Amino acid sequence: MCEFKCQPLQQIMRMIHPNLYRIDNLTDEGALHVNDSIVPQPPILQLSAERLTREGAFLMDCGSVLYLWVGKSCDVNFIRDVLGYPNHTSIPQNMTQIPELETPSSERTRSFITWLQENRSFNPVLYILKDDTSAKTNFFQHLIEDRTEAALSYYEFLLHIQQQISK
């Protein structure tokens, strides 16, 4: 609750409704040119498990925390070129930094994450989560547009509200 009192509005909005990006296929197309660096701008995805694939890597910006979820079948080139490990199983459980590697994929990924971190009053913590760890629940709890047994999905909720208003 204290975070709500002292954070800028943009950060509070990200805490309530995070931004989700697929970052295993970043390109310079549509990138921002900030100072002397190029910052890729991947599209913001819907906060639903339907948007996730085990073949990808997804970054969730929750305001004070960044989660990088790496799917079990993520491209080995991304894991090697960005995370510095030969395969998915060799990624450590408690990884919190992306190493500075001299590859185009690494530079694009670090540029994007650094850009997200610099646009705030404090640096958010980065957690790198594998698909097969128990810590992935921290990532999945923010997928608020998914339907659960006890609640409607976000889209279904909006439809319900629209129906109630039009009565």
C-alpha positions as a printed Julia matrix, in Angstrom:
167×3 Matrix{Float64}:
   0.0     0.0     0.0
   2.91    2.35    0.69
   4.01    2.02   -2.93
   0.67    3.45   -4.06
   1.18    6.54   -1.93
   4.66    7.44   -3.16
   4.79    6.28   -6.8
   4.03    8.34   -9.92
   0.75    7.53  -11.65
   2.47    5.68  -14.53
   4.12    3.28  -12.07
   0.86    2.67  -10.19
  -0.88    1.89  -13.47
   1.84   -0.66  -14.34
   1.47   -2.26  -10.91
  -2.25   -2.74  -11.54
  -2.07   -3.5   -15.28
   1.48   -4.51  -16.32
   2.88   -4.3   -19.85
   3.81   -7.57  -21.55
   6.32   -7.78  -24.42
   7.74  -10.62  -26.46
  11.49  -10.0   -26.58
  13.09  -13.08  -28.14
  12.66  -11.63  -31.63
  13.45   -7.92  -31.17
  14.25   -5.97  -34.34
  15.27   -2.41  -35.09
  12.05   -1.87  -37.05
  10.08    0.94  -35.41
  12.85    1.5   -32.86
  13.42    4.75  -30.98
  16.68    6.62  -31.47
  17.69    7.84  -28.02
  21.05    9.66  -27.79
  23.41    7.37  -29.7
  21.51    4.13  -29.14
  18.67    2.33  -30.85
  15.88    1.12  -28.55
  13.58   -1.57  -30.01
   9.86   -1.09  -29.38
   8.06   -4.45  -29.33
   4.26   -4.35  -29.31
   2.46   -4.56  -25.96
   0.64   -7.89  -25.7
  -2.64   -8.77  -24.01
  -2.16  -10.0   -20.43
  -3.33  -13.52  -21.17
  -1.66  -16.93  -21.15
  -3.0   -17.33  -24.7
  -0.34  -14.85  -25.84
   2.51  -16.87  -24.32
   4.31  -19.64  -26.15
   6.95  -21.98  -24.83
   9.04  -21.07  -27.86
   9.4   -17.45  -26.73
  10.78  -15.11  -24.06
   8.43  -12.52  -22.57
   9.16   -9.45  -20.49
   6.5    -8.22  -18.06
   6.85   -4.69  -16.71
   5.04   -4.53  -13.35
   6.32   -1.1   -12.32
   8.68   -1.95   -9.49
   9.54   -5.4   -10.88
  10.44   -6.74  -14.32
   9.92  -10.44  -15.04
  11.63  -12.14  -17.98
   9.87  -15.47  -18.53
  11.83  -17.87  -20.76
   9.76  -20.65  -22.32
  10.96  -24.24  -22.15
  11.39  -24.45  -25.94
  12.81  -20.95  -26.36
  15.23  -20.53  -29.24
  18.69  -21.71  -28.17
  20.24  -18.77  -30.04
  18.36  -16.29  -27.82
  19.37  -18.14  -24.65
  23.02  -18.27  -25.74
  23.25  -14.75  -27.28
  21.26  -12.87  -24.6
  21.48  -14.89  -21.38
  24.89  -16.45  -22.0
  23.89  -20.08  -21.38
  23.95  -23.0   -23.84
  20.36  -24.14  -23.26
  17.21  -23.68  -21.16
  18.15  -26.19  -18.47
  21.45  -24.44  -17.72
  19.81  -21.09  -16.86
  20.18  -20.66  -13.06
  17.09  -20.39  -10.84
  18.05  -17.06   -9.21
  19.26  -15.06  -12.22
  18.59  -11.32  -11.83
  20.81   -9.7   -14.48
  21.35  -10.0   -18.2
  25.07  -10.29  -18.96
  26.7    -7.78  -21.3
  27.44   -9.91  -24.34
  28.71   -8.58  -27.66
  25.85   -9.89  -29.81
  23.16   -7.9   -31.65
  20.39   -9.75  -29.76
  21.98   -8.99  -26.4
  22.48   -5.33  -27.26
  18.84   -4.94  -28.41
  17.48   -6.69  -25.31
  19.68   -4.77  -22.87
  18.89   -1.51  -24.66
  15.14   -2.1   -24.31
  15.34   -3.17  -20.64
  17.66   -0.26  -19.8
  15.25    2.15  -21.5
  12.37    0.79  -19.4
  14.44    1.11  -16.22
  15.65    4.65  -16.96
  12.12    6.0   -17.35
  11.43    5.72  -13.6
  12.51    7.26  -10.37
  14.13    3.96   -9.26
  15.46    0.84  -10.94
  12.99   -2.03  -10.94
  14.35   -5.46  -10.04
  14.7    -7.91  -12.94
  13.87  -11.57  -12.31
  14.62  -14.13  -15.01
  12.2   -17.03  -14.67
  12.29  -20.38  -16.4
   9.1   -22.07  -17.54
   9.67  -25.04  -15.25
  10.26  -23.27  -11.91
   7.86  -22.61   -9.07
   8.73  -18.88   -9.24
   6.77  -18.62  -12.5
   3.61  -18.17  -10.42
   4.83  -14.62   -9.69
   4.71  -14.0   -13.44
   1.41  -15.76  -14.13
  -0.49  -14.02  -11.33
  -0.22  -10.79  -13.34
  -2.0   -12.26  -16.37
  -5.2   -10.53  -15.32
  -7.05  -10.97  -18.6
  -7.32  -14.73  -18.11
 -10.51  -16.32  -16.91
 -10.53  -18.27  -13.67
 -13.12  -20.58  -12.19
 -14.24  -17.89   -9.77
 -14.14  -14.84  -12.03
 -14.75  -13.6   -15.54
 -11.89  -12.65  -17.83
 -11.24   -8.94  -18.22
 -12.91   -8.95  -21.64
 -15.94  -10.85  -20.31
 -16.15   -8.43  -17.39
 -16.21   -5.44  -19.75
 -18.93   -7.09  -21.84
 -20.93   -7.72  -18.67
 -20.6    -4.06  -17.64
 -21.62   -2.92  -21.12
 -24.72   -5.16  -20.98
 -25.63   -3.81  -17.54
 -25.31   -0.2   -18.72
 -27.39   -0.76  -21.85
 -30.35   -2.21  -19.89
